[in-house]
Amino acid sequence: MSRLLIHPSAPDQDGRIHCVTPQSAGWHYVGFEAFKIQKGQALVRQTGDVEQCIVLVSGKARVKAGEYDCGIIGERMSPFEGGPHSVYVPPHSEWLLEAVTDCEIGLCSAPAKGGKPPRYLAPGPVEQRGQGTNARFVSNILPDDSPHAEALLVVEVITPGGHWSSYPPHKHDTDHPPQETYLEETYYHRLKRGSGFAIQRVYTDDLSLNETMAVSDGDVVLVPKGYHPVGAPHGFDLYYLNVMAGPVRLWKFTMAPEHAHLVYK
């Protein structure tokens, strides 16, 4: 099995099904966890030296970060039904989440120094990128122009069945701003039907990394470097939650040269 493809585990006592750390991934910045917790269950965490973004993939919950009480947030019972409700929590903080319904949580993290306050992040407008079978629908949670985080970049994408996403292939593995920025990345995949598969390829120009993976519902894909396009087969709508971080909080990429005749929008 590819070292870049991580299947979910059975929920632990906290409901955690994924735990990606910089140490386990073999990189420096991005951490990601996913939880499936039951109605009435509470989750308490300390952020330590990282900032975190709590994303309600589905469900409703009350979230408190220190003295900051977001109240009850969330509205969708599926990631395919509406926009993301999220909470930013700075380093050296404690947060509490109490599930009002069954919940699926994505927990995104990256090293930070502190200085940003906790903040509720309401759903924003949905942006269509691409045309035809390259069309997909993007909800920015923490884009690079957001002032509400130090290091994290977080985004959700819906790719309709039969369409491509993260396409044309692009990479962000060179620390050469403003032309290109080094950003590690995780993809948390969900398939609307709960079955079937999507395809993700991760590869470099010299093919020293060249892996093509059949992604199932609930899988995580690591992107340490290289290009990383995604394909959703006809009849299987795909959701993914992206987490990115690196030395500079800026998303600048280079498109694969053989796709230079295409326009990235």
C-alpha positions as CSV (number, residue, x, y, z in Angstrom):
1,M,0.0,0.0,0.0
2,S,1.2,3.5,-0.7
3,R,2.7,5.3,2.3
4,L,0.8,8.4,1.1
5,L,-2.6,6.8,1.4
6,I,-4.0,6.4,5.0
7,H,-7.3,4.5,5.7
8,P,-9.4,5.5,8.7
9,S,-9.1,3.4,11.8
10,A,-11.9,2.3,14.1
11,P,-12.8,5.2,16.4
12,D,-10.8,5.4,19.6
13,Q,-12.4,6.5,23.0
14,D,-12.5,10.1,21.7
15,G,-13.9,9.1,18.3
16,R,-10.7,9.7,16.5
17,I,-10.3,7.9,13.2
18,H,-7.2,9.7,11.8
19,C,-4.1,11.2,13.4
20,V,-1.5,12.7,11.0
21,T,1.4,14.5,12.7
22,P,4.5,16.0,11.2
23,Q,6.4,13.2,12.7
24,S,4.2,10.4,11.2
25,A,4.1,12.2,7.8
26,G,7.8,12.8,7.7
27,W,7.5,16.6,7.2
28,H,7.5,19.8,9.3
29,Y,4.2,21.7,9.4
30,V,0.9,20.1,8.7
31,G,-1.1,18.0,11.2
32,F,-4.6,16.6,10.7
33,E,-7.0,14.5,12.8
34,A,-10.6,13.4,12.1
35,F,-13.2,12.4,14.6
36,K,-16.6,10.8,14.5
37,I,-18.3,11.6,17.8
38,Q,-21.8,10.8,19.1
39,K,-24.5,13.1,20.2
40,G,-23.8,14.2,23.8
41,Q,-20.1,13.4,23.6
42,A,-17.5,16.1,24.6
43,L,-14.1,16.6,23.2
44,V,-11.4,18.6,25.1
45,R,-8.1,19.4,23.6
46,Q,-5.0,21.6,24.4
47,T,-3.4,23.2,21.3
48,G,0.1,23.4,22.7
49,D,2.6,25.0,20.2
50,V,0.2,24.8,17.2
51,E,-2.8,26.7,16.0
52,Q,-5.8,24.7,15.1
53,C,-8.9,25.0,12.9
54,I,-11.9,22.9,14.0
55,V,-14.1,22.1,10.9
56,L,-17.5,20.6,11.3
57,V,-17.6,18.3,8.4
58,S,-21.1,17.4,9.5
59,G,-23.3,17.9,12.5
60,K,-24.0,20.6,15.1
61,A,-21.9,21.3,18.2
62,R,-21.2,23.9,20.9
63,V,-17.6,25.0,20.8
64,K,-15.7,27.0,23.4
65,A,-12.1,28.2,23.1
66,G,-10.9,29.4,26.4
67,E,-13.4,32.1,27.4
68,Y,-14.6,32.5,23.9
69,D,-18.0,30.8,23.5
70,C,-19.1,30.2,19.8
71,G,-22.5,28.9,20.9
72,I,-24.1,26.1,18.9
73,I,-22.7,26.0,15.3
74,G,-23.2,23.8,12.3
75,E,-26.2,23.1,10.1
76,R,-25.3,20.4,7.6
77,M,-25.7,16.7,8.3
78,S,-23.5,15.8,5.3
79,P,-20.5,17.6,3.8
80,F,-22.4,17.7,0.6
81,E,-25.4,19.7,2.0
82,G,-24.0,23.1,2.8
83,G,-21.0,25.2,3.8
84,P,-18.5,24.6,6.6
85,H,-18.8,26.0,10.1
86,S,-15.3,26.2,11.7
87,V,-13.5,27.7,14.7
88,Y,-9.9,29.0,14.8
89,V,-8.0,28.3,18.1
90,P,-4.6,29.9,18.7
91,P,-1.6,28.1,20.3
92,H,-1.5,27.5,24.1
93,S,-5.3,27.3,24.4
94,E,-7.8,24.8,25.6
95,W,-11.0,24.1,23.6
96,L,-14.2,22.2,24.3
97,L,-16.6,20.7,21.7
98,E,-19.9,19.3,22.9
99,A,-21.8,17.4,20.2
100,V,-25.5,18.4,19.8
101,T,-25.9,15.8,17.1
102,D,-23.6,13.1,15.8
103,C,-20.7,15.0,14.4
104,E,-17.7,14.5,12.1
105,I,-14.8,16.8,12.9
106,G,-11.7,17.7,10.9
107,L,-9.0,19.1,13.1
108,C,-6.3,21.0,11.2
109,S,-3.0,22.2,12.8
110,A,0.3,23.9,12.1
111,P,3.1,25.4,14.3
112,A,2.4,29.1,15.3
113,K,3.7,31.6,17.8
114,G,0.3,33.0,18.9
115,G,-1.2,36.4,18.8
116,K,-4.4,35.7,16.9
117,P,-7.6,35.5,18.9
118,P,-10.0,32.5,18.7
119,R,-12.7,33.1,16.1
120,Y,-15.8,31.5,14.7
121,L,-15.5,31.2,10.9
122,A,-18.9,31.2,9.3
123,P,-19.5,29.7,5.8
124,G,-18.7,32.0,3.0
125,P,-19.6,32.1,-0.7
126,V,-19.0,29.0,-2.8
127,E,-16.6,29.6,-5.7
128,Q,-16.7,27.6,-8.9
129,R,-13.3,26.9,-10.4
130,G,-12.8,25.5,-13.8
131,Q,-15.2,24.8,-16.7
132,G,-16.8,21.7,-18.1
133,T,-15.5,18.5,-16.6
134,N,-12.9,20.6,-14.7
135,A,-15.6,22.5,-12.7
136,R,-15.5,22.1,-9.0
137,F,-16.9,24.1,-6.0
138,V,-14.6,25.6,-3.4
139,S,-15.4,26.9,0.1
140,N,-12.5,28.8,1.5
141,I,-12.2,28.5,5.3
142,L,-8.7,30.0,5.9
143,P,-7.4,31.2,2.5
144,D,-4.0,32.9,2.3
145,D,-5.5,36.4,2.4
146,S,-7.4,35.7,5.6
147,P,-6.1,37.6,8.7
148,H,-7.4,35.0,11.1
149,A,-4.5,32.5,11.1
150,E,-0.7,32.6,11.2
151,A,0.2,29.5,9.2
152,L,-2.8,27.4,8.3
153,L,-4.5,27.3,4.9
154,V,-7.8,25.4,5.0
155,V,-10.3,24.8,2.1
156,E,-13.1,22.5,1.2
157,V,-13.8,21.3,-2.3
158,I,-16.8,19.4,-3.9
159,T,-15.9,17.6,-7.1
160,P,-19.0,16.3,-9.0
161,G,-18.8,12.8,-10.4
162,G,-17.1,12.7,-13.8
163,H,-15.0,15.8,-13.0
164,W,-11.4,16.5,-12.2
165,S,-10.1,18.6,-9.4
166,S,-6.7,20.0,-8.3
167,Y,-6.4,20.2,-12.0
168,P,-4.5,21.1,-14.2
169,P,-1.8,19.4,-12.1
170,H,0.1,21.9,-10.0
171,K,2.8,21.7,-7.3
172,H,3.9,23.9,-4.4
173,D,7.1,22.2,-3.2
174,T,9.7,24.8,-3.8
175,D,10.4,27.6,-1.3
176,H,10.8,30.4,-3.9
177,P,8.2,33.1,-3.2
178,P,6.5,34.8,-4.8
179,Q,6.8,32.4,-7.8
180,E,6.2,29.3,-5.8
181,T,5.8,28.5,-2.1
182,Y,6.6,25.3,-0.2
183,L,3.3,23.9,1.3
184,E,2.7,20.5,2.7
185,E,-0.8,19.3,2.2
186,T,-3.4,16.7,3.3
187,Y,-6.6,15.6,1.6
188,Y,-9.4,14.2,3.7
189,H,-11.7,12.5,1.2
190,R,-15.4,11.7,1.5
191,L,-17.6,10.0,-1.2
192,K,-21.2,11.0,-1.3
193,R,-22.5,7.5,-1.7
194,G,-20.1,6.2,1.0
195,S,-18.9,3.6,-1.5
196,G,-16.9,3.5,-4.8
197,F,-13.6,5.3,-5.2
198,A,-11.8,8.4,-6.5
199,I,-8.4,8.6,-8.0
200,Q,-5.5,10.7,-6.8
201,R,-2.1,10.8,-8.4
202,V,1.0,12.3,-6.6
203,Y,4.1,12.7,-8.8
204,T,7.2,14.8,-9.5
205,D,8.7,15.9,-12.8
206,D,11.5,13.3,-12.5
207,L,9.0,10.6,-11.4
208,S,11.1,9.8,-8.3
209,L,7.7,10.1,-6.7
210,N,4.9,8.6,-8.8
211,E,1.9,7.1,-7.1
212,T,-1.6,6.7,-8.3
213,M,-4.1,5.8,-5.5
214,A,-7.7,4.5,-5.5
215,V,-9.2,6.6,-2.7
216,S,-12.1,5.2,-0.6
217,D,-14.6,7.1,1.6
218,G,-12.8,8.5,4.6
219,D,-9.2,8.1,3.4
220,V,-6.4,10.7,3.8
221,V,-3.8,11.4,1.2
222,L,-0.5,13.0,2.0
223,V,1.1,15.4,-0.5
224,P,4.7,16.0,0.6
225,K,5.7,17.3,-2.9
226,G,4.8,17.1,-6.5
227,Y,1.7,17.4,-8.6
228,H,-1.5,16.0,-7.1
229,P,-4.6,15.9,-9.4
230,V,-7.9,14.2,-8.3
231,G,-10.5,12.5,-10.5
232,A,-14.1,11.6,-9.4
233,P,-15.7,8.8,-11.5
234,H,-19.1,9.4,-13.0
235,G,-21.8,8.9,-10.4
236,F,-19.6,9.5,-7.4
237,D,-19.5,13.0,-6.1
238,L,-16.4,13.7,-4.0
239,Y,-15.7,16.0,-1.1
240,Y,-12.3,16.8,0.3
241,L,-10.9,18.9,3.1
242,N,-7.5,20.4,2.4
243,V,-4.9,21.5,5.0
244,M,-1.8,23.3,3.9
245,A,1.1,25.0,5.7
246,G,4.7,25.9,5.2
247,P,7.3,28.5,6.0
248,V,5.3,31.2,4.2
249,R,1.5,31.6,4.4
250,L,1.0,32.1,0.7
251,W,-0.4,29.7,-2.0
252,K,1.8,30.1,-5.1
253,F,2.1,27.1,-7.4
254,T,3.7,25.9,-10.6
255,M,1.6,24.1,-13.2
256,A,2.8,20.9,-14.8
257,P,4.6,21.9,-18.1
258,E,2.8,19.4,-20.2
259,H,-0.5,21.1,-19.2
260,A,0.7,24.6,-20.0
261,H,-1.8,24.9,-22.8
262,L,-4.6,24.8,-20.2
263,V,-5.6,27.8,-18.1
264,Y,-5.7,27.3,-14.3
265,K,-8.9,29.0,-13.0
